[in-house]
Amino acid sequence: MKTKRYCLALDLKNDPDLIKEYKEYHENVWPEITASIKEAGVEKLDIYHVEDRLFMIMETRPDFSFQEKQKSDEANPKVQEWETLMWDYQQALPGSKPGEKWRLMEHIFEL
């Protein structure tokens, strides 16, 4: 079964102290959050950081659905608590819709 790969981007608030705190949270992500990610079909997830920009690479099962993950997240109080907390550090990319966080990136080159 071949995995799918998705790449997403998001900005952090441009404040060194907030960025430091955000990175510290990601050194010990709550177990309920990692469980919800795995249960949704995400097999591997990496987040990279430069200045105030974040880049996420997700490898998922072929049947992964962003819509199903969103429904599951909305029904999970611990995920909602985490997302609310993370929004203290995050800010939408320019051109995002209201409330839109991680934005799916378009794959334009492969070697």
N, C-alpha and C positions, 0 to 999 in steps of 0.2 A: 504494500500500500504506500503510494508516494505522498509525501507531505507537501503542504502548500506553504509558501513563504509570503509574509506581509511585512512591509516596512511603513512605519508611522513616525510622525514628528510632532513635537510640542515644545513650547517655550516655557522657561522658568522666569519668575520675576527677577529682574536684574539687580539682585541684592546679594552680595557675597555671604552674609550670615544666613539668609534663607536658603541659598543654594547648598551651603554646608549642612544645614539641618536636613534638607531634602535627601542629600546623599546618605546621611546617617540613618534616616528611616529605611533606606533601601539596603542597608547592611543587615537589617533585621526585619524584613517584611513579615507582617503578621501571618501566622500559619493559615488562618481562614482565607486570606487573600491568595496565597499560593495554591491552596486547595481549590478555590473557585476557578482559578486560571486553568489548572490541570483538568478539572472536571468539564470545562468547556471544550476541551480538545486541543489545548495548546501544549505542545510537546517540548518546546524550547522557546525561551524568551530572553533576549538580551536588551539592555538599555545602555546607550552610549551618551556621553555628555561632552559638550564643548561650549564654553562661555555660558550663555543662557539658553542654549538649544539642546533638546533631547532628541534622540533617534532610537526607535525601538525596532528590533527584528523579531518577528514571531514565526515559528514553524509549527504548523498545526496538522491535525488529522485532515484528510480530504473532506470530511463532512462538517468541518468547523463552520459556524455561522456567527457573524457579528451581531445579527438581530437576536439570535437565541442567547448569546452571551449577555447582551444588554438586558433582555427580559429576566434572565437569571440574576444578574447583578442588581436590578431594581427590586427584586424580591428578597435580597440578602442584606439584612441590617448592618452586618459587619463590613460588607463591601461598601455600602453607602457611607458608613462612618469613615472608612479609609479614603474614599473619593472626596468627601467633604474636607477632610484634613489635608489631602494632597492639593486641593484647589487653593489652599492658603499659599502654596509655593509656586503653583503653575499659572500660566496665562495663555490665552488662546493665540495661535498664530495669526498674523495679519490676514484679513479676509475670511476668518472663520465665522460660522453662524453663531448666534447667541447660545451659550452653553456648550458649544463644541470644544472638545479637548483634543485628544490624539487625532491627528488627521492622516488618513491613508495616503501614502506617497505613490506616485506613478513610476513604474519600472521603465526606464528608457534606454538602458544599455546593459549588455552582458558580454563577457569575454570568455 
